[in-house]
């Protein structure tokens, strides 16, 4: 059985996993998007055809925009086209970070090469022989198509007696404390201590004591104090 889980390590030392999407489900997503794009283009035709020569120009412009910028717009806005979103897929960089406009444009412009010699044959061949199911556009842009994580988005941190922060912190700093506590089970004890010691000026403690203090702050923040 093919292993479709790809692991990579983030700077915090945490191993994250991406479940890669194979050719079949991606073809289904493409078919959904094809229906949506075709509907938009047909609707534009019947609306604009009455404008004569100007209408034809607008129809061709609509076809061009929909074919080339439909996927880019949705990938930048929500990480996936409607077809991919319906099937719970997501486009990201190889390291799991969201795509930017450069990588999205590149992967979609190279659909022309993927289409050769007909019916996306070259793109499909590339996906079948590549362990990450990458078509040519993905190889060039450094992107992968993965399944979205459906795990409960509720924040879970180690239980501890909530205590207020000793001084006001920005939203970003508060979020960092919550992230640290939430990743507790994925971090080794030495790594927990190493990270918590960075905030010794805040906690006034070191090593295990500092870790426990941050857990108390996290529980206080979760209560919305």
Secondary structure, 3 states (H helix, E strand, C coil): CCCCEEEEECCCCCEEEEEECCHHHHHHHHHHHHHHHHHHHHHHHHHHHHHHHHHHHHHHHHHHHHHHHHHHHHHHHHCCCHHHHHCCEEEEECCCCECCHHHHHHHHHCHHHHHCCCCCHHHHHHHHHCCCCCCHHHHHHCEEEEECCCCCCCCCCCCCCCCCCCCCCCHHHHHHHHHHHHCHHHCCHHHHHHHHHCCHHHHCCCHHHHHHHHHHHHHHHHCCC
